[in-house]
């Protein structure tokens, strides 16, 4: 007799110290943010005598949302671009911080975009050696190319901080608003197991303690320095503790 046991779920622990973030913009399964235009599509239409399927039947898109987590915007974000390709931004909560990386750090890449790195009010913790892919929620921005959230891969076992690297289109002067609740990033684990989201509202002291768990032991490449297994199997440097 063959026994088939269900696969253990991936637990993603999500920590925030801000009550309004937990209540109004919790980390959620991406399927909860599937776009309205997709929901309104009929499953098929007819061309002559032949039925033609629409994207309601696109397994690639549906599985992308089913197997991912989305990070929604927790505060309205207003962005202004002037005629000289300068840009400014303002978060409605007046507490979210963001910085700009100089263009020399990505010279030659999308010269018609400006950079902004947003510090999220969330910390994530997950399993050792499980990588998560960050991607832009393209389907949710089908009518806009004002922003692009840059892709990447992170591991939430060695570090817990979360930042969104975003590019802003500078082609012409504009002012646009990203409303709170709008998904900014989709996170997909590099695994076929299902995800279990566990949200934690913690004190600022607890939040800061988790944030500083990985100290800045180097000036550069902190993440690589912490994640590298340079101590091998030495029992005095057990990375599981």
C-alpha positions as CSV (number, residue, x, y, z in Angstrom):
1,X,0.0,0.0,0.0
2,X,1.3,3.5,-0.9
3,X,0.6,6.3,1.5
4,X,0.6,9.8,0.0
5,X,1.2,12.5,2.6
6,X,0.4,16.2,1.8
7,X,3.4,18.4,1.4
8,X,4.3,20.6,4.2
9,X,3.3,24.2,3.6
10,X,5.8,27.1,3.3
11,X,5.3,29.4,6.2
12,X,5.9,33.0,5.5
13,X,5.9,35.0,8.8
14,X,5.2,38.7,8.2
15,X,5.9,41.2,10.9
16,X,4.8,44.8,11.2
17,X,4.6,47.3,14.1
18,X,2.0,49.5,12.4
19,X,-1.6,48.8,13.2
20,X,-3.0,50.6,10.1
21,X,-0.7,48.5,7.9
22,X,-2.0,45.3,9.4
23,X,-5.6,46.4,9.2
24,X,-5.7,48.1,5.8
25,X,-2.9,46.5,3.7
26,X,-2.0,43.1,5.0
27,X,0.3,40.8,3.1
28,X,-2.0,38.5,1.2
29,X,-2.2,35.7,-1.3
30,X,-1.8,37.2,-4.8
31,X,-5.1,35.5,-6.0
32,X,-6.9,38.0,-3.7
33,X,-5.5,40.8,-5.9
34,X,-6.4,39.4,-9.3
35,X,-7.3,42.3,-11.5
36,X,-10.8,43.4,-12.2
37,X,-10.5,43.4,-15.9
38,X,-9.7,39.7,-15.8
39,X,-12.7,39.0,-13.6
40,X,-15.0,40.7,-16.1
41,X,-13.7,38.7,-19.1
42,X,-16.0,36.1,-20.4
43,X,-14.4,32.6,-20.5
44,X,-14.8,32.5,-24.3
45,X,-16.3,34.4,-27.3
46,X,-17.2,33.3,-30.8
47,X,-15.6,34.0,-34.1
48,X,-18.0,32.7,-36.6
49,X,-18.8,29.1,-35.6
50,X,-15.7,28.7,-33.5
51,X,-15.4,29.4,-29.8
52,X,-12.3,31.3,-28.8
53,X,-11.0,31.1,-25.2
54,X,-9.9,34.3,-23.4
55,X,-7.3,34.9,-20.7
56,X,-9.8,33.6,-18.1
57,X,-8.5,30.2,-19.3
58,X,-4.8,31.1,-19.2
59,X,-3.2,28.6,-16.8
60,X,0.1,30.4,-16.7
61,X,-1.6,33.6,-15.3
62,X,-3.9,31.8,-12.9
63,X,-1.1,29.7,-11.4
64,X,1.1,32.8,-11.1
65,X,-1.6,34.3,-8.8
66,X,-2.4,31.1,-7.1
67,X,1.1,30.3,-6.1
68,X,2.3,33.8,-5.1
69,X,2.0,36.4,-2.4
70,X,1.4,40.1,-3.1
71,X,2.6,43.2,-1.2
72,X,0.0,45.9,-1.3
73,X,0.7,49.6,-0.9
74,X,-0.1,50.6,2.6
75,X,-0.3,54.3,1.9
76,X,-1.3,56.5,-1.0
77,X,1.7,57.4,-3.0
78,X,1.7,60.7,-5.1
79,X,4.4,61.1,-7.7
80,X,5.2,64.3,-9.7
81,X,7.5,64.4,-12.8
82,X,8.4,67.9,-14.1
83,X,9.6,69.0,-17.6
84,X,13.2,68.6,-16.7
85,X,12.8,64.9,-15.8
86,X,13.0,65.7,-12.1
87,X,10.6,63.8,-9.8
88,X,9.3,64.0,-6.3
89,X,7.0,61.8,-4.2
90,X,4.9,61.9,-1.1
91,X,3.4,59.1,1.0
92,X,0.1,60.0,2.7
93,X,1.2,58.4,5.9
94,X,4.1,60.9,6.1
95,X,6.3,58.2,7.7
96,X,7.3,55.8,4.9
97,X,10.9,56.4,3.9
98,X,12.5,56.1,0.4
99,X,15.8,56.8,-1.1
100,X,17.2,57.2,-4.7
101,X,20.2,55.3,-6.0
102,X,22.3,57.5,-8.4
103,X,22.0,56.7,-12.1
104,X,25.7,55.7,-12.2
105,X,24.7,52.5,-10.4
106,X,22.6,51.4,-13.3
107,X,23.9,53.5,-16.2
108,X,22.7,52.3,-19.6
109,X,19.5,50.7,-18.2
110,X,16.2,52.3,-18.9
111,X,17.5,55.8,-19.2
112,X,14.0,57.2,-19.4
113,X,13.2,56.1,-15.8
114,X,14.2,57.3,-12.4
115,X,14.8,55.2,-9.4
116,X,13.2,55.0,-5.9
117,X,13.9,52.4,-3.2
118,X,11.0,52.1,-0.8
119,X,11.4,50.9,2.8
120,X,8.5,48.6,3.6
121,X,6.8,48.5,7.0
122,X,7.1,44.7,6.9
123,X,9.8,42.2,7.8
124,X,9.6,38.6,6.4
125,X,10.9,35.4,7.9
126,X,10.9,32.0,6.1
127,X,12.8,28.8,5.7
128,X,16.5,28.3,5.2
129,X,17.6,28.1,1.6
130,X,14.2,28.9,0.2
131,X,14.5,31.6,-2.4
132,X,11.6,34.0,-3.3
133,X,11.3,35.7,-6.7
134,X,10.2,39.3,-6.8
135,X,8.2,40.4,-9.9
136,X,6.2,43.4,-11.1
137,X,2.4,42.8,-11.0
138,X,2.2,43.5,-14.7
139,X,-1.4,42.4,-15.0
140,X,-2.5,44.8,-12.3
141,X,-1.0,47.7,-14.2
142,X,-2.3,46.9,-17.7
143,X,-3.3,50.6,-18.4
144,X,-0.1,52.2,-17.0
145,X,3.6,52.1,-17.5
146,X,4.3,54.9,-14.9
147,X,6.1,52.5,-12.6
148,X,8.0,49.2,-12.8
149,X,8.9,47.2,-9.7
150,X,12.3,45.5,-10.5
151,X,12.6,41.7,-10.3
152,X,15.1,39.9,-8.0
153,X,15.5,36.9,-5.7
154,X,15.9,37.1,-1.9
155,X,16.0,34.6,1.0
156,X,14.2,35.5,4.2
157,X,16.1,33.2,6.4
158,X,19.4,35.1,6.5
159,X,17.8,38.6,6.5
160,X,14.3,39.9,7.0
161,X,14.3,43.5,5.7
162,X,12.2,44.2,2.6
163,X,12.7,47.0,0.1
164,X,11.0,47.6,-3.2
165,X,13.2,48.9,-6.0
166,X,10.9,50.8,-8.3
167,X,11.5,52.8,-11.5
168,X,9.4,55.8,-12.4
169,X,8.7,56.8,-16.1
170,X,10.1,60.2,-16.9
171,X,9.0,60.5,-20.5
172,X,6.8,63.5,-19.9
173,X,5.6,65.8,-17.1
174,X,2.9,64.1,-15.1
175,X,1.3,63.7,-11.7
176,X,-0.2,60.3,-10.7
177,X,-1.4,58.6,-7.6
178,X,-0.9,55.0,-6.6
179,X,-3.7,54.2,-4.1
180,X,-3.2,52.2,-1.0
181,X,-4.1,48.6,-1.4
182,X,-2.6,48.5,-5.0
183,X,-0.2,45.5,-5.2
184,X,3.4,46.7,-5.7
185,X,5.2,43.4,-5.9
186,X,4.4,39.7,-6.3
187,X,6.5,37.2,-4.4
188,X,6.7,33.6,-5.7
189,X,8.6,30.9,-3.8
190,X,10.9,28.7,-5.8
191,X,9.0,25.6,-4.7
192,X,5.9,23.7,-5.6
193,X,4.5,23.7,-2.1
194,X,1.6,25.8,-1.0
195,X,2.1,29.0,1.1
196,X,0.8,29.8,4.5
197,X,0.9,33.4,5.5
198,X,1.2,34.2,9.2
199,X,0.9,37.9,10.1
200,X,2.3,39.4,13.3
201,X,1.6,42.8,14.8
202,X,4.5,43.4,17.1
203,X,5.9,46.3,19.2
204,X,8.4,48.7,17.7
205,X,11.0,47.3,20.0
206,X,10.4,43.7,18.8
207,X,10.3,44.9,15.2
208,X,13.6,46.8,15.6
209,X,15.2,43.8,17.3
210,X,14.3,41.5,14.3
211,X,15.4,44.2,11.8
212,X,18.8,44.4,13.5
213,X,19.2,40.7,13.9
214,X,21.6,40.8,10.9
215,X,24.1,43.5,11.8
216,X,26.0,45.4,9.2
217,X,29.2,43.4,9.5
218,X,30.6,44.7,6.2
219,X,30.4,48.0,4.3
220,X,29.2,46.2,1.2
221,X,27.6,42.9,0.3
222,X,26.2,42.4,3.8
223,X,23.7,39.9,2.5
224,X,26.3,37.7,0.7
225,X,28.6,37.8,3.7
226,X,25.9,36.6,6.1
227,X,24.4,34.0,3.7
228,X,27.8,32.4,2.7
229,X,28.5,29.3,4.6
230,X,32.1,30.1,5.3
231,X,32.2,28.3,8.6
232,X,31.2,25.0,7.1
233,X,30.0,22.4,9.6
234,X,31.8,24.0,12.6
235,X,29.5,23.3,15.7
236,X,30.5,26.6,17.2
237,X,29.0,28.5,14.2
238,X,25.7,26.8,13.8
239,X,23.7,29.0,11.5
240,X,20.4,27.4,12.5
241,X,20.5,29.1,15.9
